[in-house]
Amino acid sequence: MARGFKEKRQKPYAGKAPAKGPRAAPPPAVEAPLRARVTLGPGGRFVIPKKLRLAMEVEVGEPLSMEVVDGELHARGFKVGVRKVQEMFAPYRIPGVSAVDELIAERRREFELEERKIAEDRRNAERFAKRRG
């Protein structure tokens, strides 16, 4: 036991016994924000404590996205950033439709149109060259 601290003993419960029967659901747990105090070192460096790195889902060496909002530094790891973007676009997602397949098909159509235009421009250039002699 540390010097200067006394162990507190819990007193026996003296109130009414809890009612029997179905219990009321406990209130939803509210997570307290994780906080830490760090010191800014040489070159503007600081260490993110392990409990915060775990909550941020980042590992040593992983890149972070950082921004300053109203004088506060906000840092986000890659995994959380991807998840936030997915959540942001979720309302626009059509079930059963692959956005990747649609994008590839659109790019192929654009490529074919571009190739046709290039071929037409070549034909026109050849015709013009023949006329000029």
C-alpha positions as CSV (number, residue, x, y, z in Angstrom):
1,M,0.0,0.0,0.0
2,A,1.3,3.4,-0.9
3,R,2.3,5.7,2.0
4,G,-0.2,8.3,2.9
5,F,-3.3,6.5,1.5
6,K,-5.7,4.5,3.5
7,E,-7.8,1.8,2.0
8,K,-11.5,2.5,2.1
9,R,-13.7,-0.4,3.1
10,Q,-17.1,-0.6,1.6
11,K,-19.9,-0.5,4.1
12,P,-22.6,-3.2,4.1
13,Y,-25.7,-2.3,2.1
14,A,-28.3,-1.0,4.6
15,G,-31.1,0.0,2.2
16,K,-34.1,-1.9,0.9
17,A,-33.5,-5.1,-1.0
18,P,-34.0,-4.7,-4.8
19,A,-37.5,-5.7,-6.0
20,K,-37.7,-9.2,-7.6
21,G,-39.0,-9.6,-11.1
22,P,-37.9,-8.2,-14.4
23,R,-35.2,-5.7,-14.1
24,A,-35.2,-2.4,-15.9
25,A,-32.6,-2.1,-18.6
26,P,-29.5,-0.3,-17.5
27,P,-29.0,3.1,-19.1
28,P,-26.9,3.0,-22.3
29,A,-23.2,3.2,-21.6
30,V,-21.7,6.5,-22.6
31,E,-18.1,6.3,-23.6
32,A,-16.0,8.9,-22.1
33,P,-13.6,10.4,-24.6
34,L,-10.1,9.2,-24.4
35,R,-7.7,12.0,-23.4
36,A,-4.0,12.3,-22.8
37,R,-1.6,15.1,-22.0
38,V,1.5,15.1,-24.1
39,T,4.5,17.5,-24.3
40,L,5.6,19.0,-27.5
41,G,9.2,18.2,-28.1
42,P,12.0,19.3,-30.3
43,G,11.0,19.8,-33.9
44,G,7.3,20.0,-33.0
45,R,7.1,16.2,-32.2
46,F,5.0,14.4,-29.7
47,V,4.2,10.8,-28.9
48,I,0.6,9.6,-29.2
49,P,0.0,7.3,-26.2
50,K,-0.8,3.7,-26.8
51,K,-4.4,3.8,-25.6
52,L,-5.1,6.6,-28.1
53,R,-3.3,4.8,-30.9
54,L,-5.4,1.7,-30.3
55,A,-8.6,3.8,-30.3
56,M,-7.5,5.5,-33.5
57,E,-6.7,2.1,-35.1
58,V,-3.2,3.2,-36.1
59,E,0.1,1.6,-35.8
60,V,3.7,2.9,-35.6
61,G,4.8,4.0,-39.1
62,E,1.3,4.3,-40.5
63,P,0.5,7.7,-42.2
64,L,-2.0,10.0,-40.5
65,S,-4.3,12.6,-42.0
66,M,-4.2,15.7,-39.9
67,E,-6.1,19.0,-39.9
68,V,-6.6,22.0,-37.7
69,V,-10.2,23.0,-37.0
70,D,-10.8,26.0,-34.8
71,G,-7.3,25.8,-33.3
72,E,-7.7,22.0,-32.5
73,L,-5.5,19.3,-34.1
74,H,-7.5,16.4,-35.5
75,A,-5.7,13.3,-36.6
76,R,-7.2,10.3,-38.4
77,G,-5.7,7.0,-39.4
78,F,-6.2,5.4,-42.8
79,K,-8.7,2.7,-41.7
80,V,-10.9,5.2,-39.9
81,G,-10.7,7.6,-42.8
82,V,-11.8,4.9,-45.3
83,R,-14.7,3.9,-43.0
84,K,-15.9,7.6,-42.7
85,V,-15.9,8.0,-46.5
86,Q,-17.8,4.7,-46.9
87,E,-20.4,5.9,-44.3
88,M,-20.6,9.3,-46.1
89,F,-21.4,7.6,-49.5
90,A,-23.6,4.8,-48.1
91,P,-26.9,6.6,-48.7
92,Y,-26.0,6.8,-52.4
93,R,-25.2,3.1,-52.8
94,I,-27.6,1.0,-54.9
95,P,-27.9,-2.6,-53.6
96,G,-26.8,-5.2,-56.1
97,V,-25.0,-2.6,-58.3
98,S,-21.2,-2.5,-58.3
99,A,-20.0,1.1,-58.6
100,V,-16.6,-0.2,-59.7
101,D,-18.1,-2.2,-62.6
102,E,-20.1,0.9,-63.6
103,L,-17.0,3.1,-63.5
104,I,-15.0,0.6,-65.6
105,A,-17.8,0.4,-68.2
106,E,-18.0,4.2,-68.3
107,R,-14.2,4.6,-68.8
108,R,-14.3,2.0,-71.6
109,R,-17.1,3.9,-73.4
110,E,-15.1,7.1,-73.1
111,F,-12.0,5.4,-74.4
112,E,-14.0,4.0,-77.4
113,L,-15.4,7.5,-78.2
114,E,-11.9,9.0,-77.9
115,E,-10.5,6.3,-80.3
116,R,-13.3,7.0,-82.8
117,K,-12.6,10.7,-82.7
118,I,-8.9,10.2,-83.1
119,A,-9.5,7.9,-86.1
120,E,-11.9,10.4,-87.7
121,D,-9.3,13.2,-87.2
122,R,-6.7,11.1,-88.9
123,R,-9.0,10.4,-91.9
124,N,-9.8,14.1,-92.1
125,A,-6.1,15.0,-92.0
126,E,-5.3,12.5,-94.7
127,R,-8.1,13.9,-96.9
128,F,-6.8,17.4,-96.3
129,A,-3.3,16.4,-97.2
130,K,-4.4,14.7,-100.4
131,R,-6.3,17.9,-101.5
132,R,-3.3,20.1,-100.7
133,G,-1.3,17.9,-102.8
